[in-house]
Amino acid sequence: MHRHIVAGLALLPWSALAAEPAAVAPGAGSGMAAQLGQLALGLLLVVGLIFLLAWLLRRVQQLSPRGGQAIKLVSSQSLGPRDRLVLVQVGSEQILLGLSAGSITPLHVLKEPVQVPDSQAASPEFAQRLMELLGKDKH
């Protein structure tokens, strides 16, 4: 008999939940508006958080010193959708690299470093476009 009482008590909450939608149905319009309002508010909070984190990341990157990097990208030229030439500087030596889908090939070590003005120093296309969109690149 004890098992029957426990089983009956276990089914009580489920029966109450099953009966609840019929009781809520007349006021479903206001409940739907409240849910849409909560959804819109949550979406705005998430988008705001994304913009806040992007702004914070930009500020942190500006504070970090960049002079201590051993490898510097001097110039980059696209040859096709997956192939490009990249001129990198390691210390006082410049190396021309060929980049393809699955490999990096050193093509030439330059005897005299190529001087590229700072305004024309290349950066990867994605990073450059991202900085333009974030307003960092103000030419």
Phi and psi restraints in degrees (value plus and minus 20) as a CYANA .aco file:
   2 HIS   PHI     -79.0   -39.0
   2 HIS   PSI     -59.4   -19.4
   3 ARG   PHI     -83.9   -43.9
   3 ARG   PSI     -56.2   -16.2
   4 HIS   PHI     -88.2   -48.2
   4 HIS   PSI     -56.1   -16.1
   5 ILE   PHI     -89.1   -49.1
   5 ILE   PSI     -64.0   -24.0
   6 VAL   PHI     -83.3   -43.3
   6 VAL   PSI     -62.1   -22.1
   7 ALA   PHI     -84.5   -44.5
   7 ALA   PSI     -59.0   -19.0
   8 GLY   PHI     -86.6   -46.6
   8 GLY   PSI     -59.8   -19.8
   9 LEU   PHI     -88.3   -48.3
   9 LEU   PSI     -54.1   -14.1
  10 ALA   PHI     -87.9   -47.9
  10 ALA   PSI     -50.6   -10.6
  11 LEU   PHI    -103.8   -63.8
  11 LEU   PSI     -36.3     3.7
  12 LEU   PHI     -78.7   -38.7
  12 LEU   PSI     -71.4   -31.4
  13 PRO   PHI     -81.5   -41.5
  13 PRO   PSI     -56.3   -16.3
  14 TRP   PHI     -87.4   -47.4
  14 TRP   PSI     -58.2   -18.2
  15 SER   PHI     -88.0   -48.0
  15 SER   PSI     -54.4   -14.4
  16 ALA   PHI     -88.9   -48.9
  16 ALA   PSI     -59.0   -19.0
  17 LEU   PHI     -89.0   -49.0
  17 LEU   PSI     -55.2   -15.2
  18 ALA   PHI     -87.7   -47.7
  18 ALA   PSI     -51.6   -11.6
  19 ALA   PHI    -103.2   -63.2
  19 ALA   PSI     -36.3     3.7
  20 GLU   PHI     -85.4   -45.4
  20 GLU   PSI     -62.4   -22.4
  21 PRO   PHI     -80.0   -40.0
  21 PRO   PSI     -52.8   -12.8
  22 ALA   PHI     -85.5   -45.5
  22 ALA   PSI     -54.6   -14.6
  23 ALA   PHI     -95.7   -55.7
  23 ALA   PSI     -46.4    -6.4
  24 VAL   PHI    -107.5   -67.5
  24 VAL   PSI     -40.7    -0.7
  25 ALA   PHI     -72.6   -32.6
  25 ALA   PSI     -61.1   -21.1
  26 PRO   PHI     -83.0   -43.0
  26 PRO   PSI     -52.6   -12.6
  27 GLY   PHI    -122.2   -82.2
  27 GLY   PSI       6.8    46.8
  28 ALA   PHI     -87.0   -47.0
  28 ALA   PSI     -47.6    -7.6
  29 GLY   PHI     -83.7   -43.7
  29 GLY   PSI     -64.6   -24.6
  30 SER   PHI     -91.7   -51.7
  30 SER   PSI     -53.9   -13.9
  31 GLY   PHI     -86.3   -46.3
  31 GLY   PSI     -57.4   -17.4
  32 MET   PHI     -86.7   -46.7
  32 MET   PSI     -61.3   -21.3
  33 ALA   PHI     -84.5   -44.5
  33 ALA   PSI     -59.2   -19.2
  34 ALA   PHI     -85.9   -45.9
  34 ALA   PSI     -59.9   -19.9
  35 GLN   PHI     -86.1   -46.1
  35 GLN   PSI     -60.8   -20.8
  36 LEU   PHI     -85.1   -45.1
  36 LEU   PSI     -57.7   -17.7
  37 GLY   PHI     -83.5   -43.5
  37 GLY   PSI     -62.6   -22.6
  38 GLN   PHI     -84.6   -44.6
  38 GLN   PSI     -60.4   -20.4
  39 LEU   PHI     -83.4   -43.4
  39 LEU   PSI     -64.5   -24.5
  40 ALA   PHI     -84.5   -44.5
  40 ALA   PSI     -61.8   -21.8
  41 LEU   PHI     -83.6   -43.6
  41 LEU   PSI     -63.4   -23.4
  42 GLY   PHI     -82.1   -42.1
  42 GLY   PSI     -61.3   -21.3
  43 LEU   PHI     -83.8   -43.8
  43 LEU   PSI     -62.9   -22.9
  44 LEU   PHI     -83.0   -43.0
  44 LEU   PSI     -58.8   -18.8
  45 LEU   PHI     -84.9   -44.9
  45 LEU   PSI     -61.0   -21.0
  46 VAL   PHI     -86.9   -46.9
  46 VAL   PSI     -64.4   -24.4
  47 VAL   PHI     -83.7   -43.7
  47 VAL   PSI     -60.9   -20.9
  48 GLY   PHI     -82.4   -42.4
  48 GLY   PSI     -59.2   -19.2
  49 LEU   PHI     -84.5   -44.5
  49 LEU   PSI     -58.8   -18.8
  50 ILE   PHI     -82.5   -42.5
  50 ILE   PSI     -66.1   -26.1
  51 PHE   PHI     -85.5   -45.5
  51 PHE   PSI     -57.7   -17.7
  52 LEU   PHI     -83.2   -43.2
  52 LEU   PSI     -63.9   -23.9
  53 LEU   PHI     -87.0   -47.0
  53 LEU   PSI     -57.0   -17.0
  54 ALA   PHI     -84.0   -44.0
  54 ALA   PSI     -62.3   -22.3
  55 TRP   PHI     -84.2   -44.2
  55 TRP   PSI     -63.1   -23.1
  56 LEU   PHI     -84.2   -44.2
  56 LEU   PSI     -61.2   -21.2
  57 LEU   PHI     -82.9   -42.9
  57 LEU   PSI     -60.3   -20.3
  58 ARG   PHI     -83.4   -43.4
  58 ARG   PSI     -60.9   -20.9
  59 ARG   PHI     -86.0   -46.0
  59 ARG   PSI     -61.1   -21.1
  60 VAL   PHI     -86.7   -46.7
  60 VAL   PSI     -58.6   -18.6
  61 GLN   PHI     -87.0   -47.0
  61 GLN   PSI     -52.1   -12.1
  62 GLN   PHI     -90.6   -50.6
  62 GLN   PSI     -48.9    -8.9
  63 LEU   PHI     -99.5   -59.5
  63 LEU   PSI     -45.8    -5.8
  64 SER   PHI     -95.1   -55.1
  64 SER   PSI     115.5   155.5
  65 PRO   PHI     -92.8   -52.8
  65 PRO   PSI     116.8   156.8
  66 ARG   PHI    -128.5   -88.5
  66 ARG   PSI     -23.2    16.8
  67 GLY   PHI     -92.5   -52.5
  67 GLY   PSI     -36.5     3.5
  68 GLY   PHI    -108.5   -68.5
  68 GLY   PSI     -10.7    29.3
  69 GLN   PHI     -98.3   -58.3
  69 GLN   PSI     115.5   155.5
  70 ALA   PHI    -103.4   -63.4
  70 ALA   PSI     -49.8    -9.8
  71 ILE   PHI    -134.5   -94.5
  71 ILE   PSI     108.6   148.6
  72 LYS   PHI    -146.1  -106.1
  72 LYS   PSI     114.1   154.1
  73 LEU   PHI    -101.7   -61.7
  73 LEU   PSI      96.8   136.8
  74 VAL   PHI    -109.7   -69.7
  74 VAL   PSI     -67.3   -27.3
  75 SER   PHI    -175.3  -135.3
  75 SER   PSI     136.5   176.5
  76 SER   PHI    -165.3  -125.3
  76 SER   PSI     119.1   159.1
  77 GLN   PHI    -156.9  -116.9
  77 GLN   PSI     105.2   145.2
  78 SER   PHI     -99.6   -59.6
  78 SER   PSI     114.8   154.8
  79 LEU   PHI    -126.7   -86.7
  79 LEU   PSI     -36.6     3.4
  80 GLY   PHI    -197.9  -157.9
  80 GLY   PSI    -191.8  -151.8
  81 PRO   PHI     -84.3   -44.3
  81 PRO   PSI     -47.6    -7.6
  82 ARG   PHI    -146.0  -106.0
  82 ARG   PSI     -19.5    20.5
  83 ASP   PHI    -137.4   -97.4
  83 ASP   PSI     120.9   160.9
  84 ARG   PHI    -175.1  -135.1
  84 ARG   PSI     138.2   178.2
  85 LEU   PHI    -123.7   -83.7
  85 LEU   PSI     117.9   157.9
  86 VAL   PHI    -153.2  -113.2
  86 VAL   PSI     111.0   151.0
  87 LEU   PHI    -125.4   -85.4
  87 LEU   PSI      95.6   135.6
  88 VAL   PHI    -135.4   -95.4
  88 VAL   PSI     132.2   172.2
  89 GLN   PHI    -136.2   -96.2
  89 GLN   PSI     105.1   145.1
  90 VAL   PHI    -139.3   -99.3
  90 VAL   PSI      88.4   128.4
  91 GLY   PHI      46.5    86.5
  91 GLY   PSI    -140.3  -100.3
  92 SER   PHI    -124.4   -84.4
  92 SER   PSI     -14.0    26.0
  93 GLU   PHI    -126.6   -86.6
  93 GLU   PSI     116.7   156.7
  94 GLN   PHI    -129.3   -89.3
  94 GLN   PSI     116.8   156.8
  95 ILE   PHI    -146.4  -106.4
  95 ILE   PSI     111.6   151.6
  96 LEU   PHI    -111.7   -71.7
  96 LEU   PSI     102.1   142.1
  97 LEU   PHI    -134.8   -94.8
  97 LEU   PSI     123.8   163.8
  98 GLY   PHI    -123.5   -83.5
  98 GLY   PSI     102.6   142.6
  99 LEU   PHI    -129.3   -89.3
  99 LEU   PSI     108.6   148.6
 100 SER   PHI    -149.4  -109.4
 100 SER   PSI    -196.2  -156.2
 101 ALA   PHI     -76.4   -36.4
 101 ALA   PSI     -59.3   -19.3
 102 GLY   PHI    -141.5  -101.5
 102 GLY   PSI     -12.3    27.7
 103 SER   PHI    -171.7  -131.7
 103 SER   PSI     139.1   179.1
 104 ILE   PHI    -143.9  -103.9
 104 ILE   PSI     101.6   141.6
 105 THR   PHI    -139.7   -99.7
 105 THR   PSI     103.4   143.4
 106 PRO   PHI     -92.1   -52.1
 106 PRO   PSI     104.4   144.4
 107 LEU   PHI    -118.7   -78.7
 107 LEU   PSI     -59.4   -19.4
 108 HIS   PHI    -181.2  -141.2
 108 HIS   PSI     121.0   161.0
 109 VAL   PHI    -123.4   -83.4
 109 VAL   PSI      99.7   139.7
 110 LEU   PHI     -97.8   -57.8
 110 LEU   PSI     114.6   154.6
 111 LYS   PHI     -93.2   -53.2
 111 LYS   PSI     -59.1   -19.1
 112 GLU   PHI    -135.9   -95.9
 112 GLU   PSI     107.4   147.4
 113 PRO   PHI     -82.8   -42.8
 113 PRO   PSI     119.9   159.9
 114 VAL   PHI    -101.0   -61.0
 114 VAL   PSI     110.5   150.5
 115 GLN   PHI    -114.7   -74.7
 115 GLN   PSI      96.8   136.8
 116 VAL   PHI    -132.1   -92.1
 116 VAL   PSI     108.2   148.2
 117 PRO   PHI     -78.0   -38.0
 117 PRO   PSI     128.5   168.5
 118 ASP   PHI     -78.3   -38.3
 118 ASP   PSI     -53.7   -13.7
 119 SER   PHI     -89.7   -49.7
 119 SER   PSI     -40.8    -0.8
 120 GLN   PHI    -127.0   -87.0
 120 GLN   PSI     -11.4    28.6
 121 ALA   PHI     -83.3   -43.3
 121 ALA   PSI     110.1   150.1
 122 ALA   PHI    -102.3   -62.3
 122 ALA   PSI     129.3   169.3
 123 SER   PHI    -153.5  -113.5
 123 SER   PSI     140.2   180.2
 124 PRO   PHI     -75.6   -35.6
 124 PRO   PSI     124.0   164.0
 125 GLU   PHI     -77.8   -37.8
 125 GLU   PSI     -63.4   -23.4
 126 PHE   PHI     -82.4   -42.4
 126 PHE   PSI     -66.6   -26.6
 127 ALA   PHI     -84.0   -44.0
 127 ALA   PSI     -58.9   -18.9
 128 GLN   PHI     -85.0   -45.0
 128 GLN   PSI     -65.6   -25.6
 129 ARG   PHI     -86.7   -46.7
 129 ARG   PSI     -56.9   -16.9
 130 LEU   PHI     -83.7   -43.7
 130 LEU   PSI     -62.4   -22.4
 131 MET   PHI     -85.9   -45.9
 131 MET   PSI     -56.0   -16.0
 132 GLU   PHI     -84.0   -44.0
 132 GLU   PSI     -62.1   -22.1
 133 LEU   PHI     -87.3   -47.3
 133 LEU   PSI     -56.0   -16.0
 134 LEU   PHI    -100.0   -60.0
 134 LEU   PSI     -26.0    14.0
 135 GLY   PHI      66.0   106.0
 135 GLY   PSI      -8.5    31.5
 136 LYS   PHI     -98.6   -58.6
 136 LYS   PSI     -55.3   -15.3
 137 ASP   PHI    -106.1   -66.1
 137 ASP   PSI      81.4   121.4
 138 LYS   PHI    -135.2   -95.2
 138 LYS   PSI      50.8    90.8
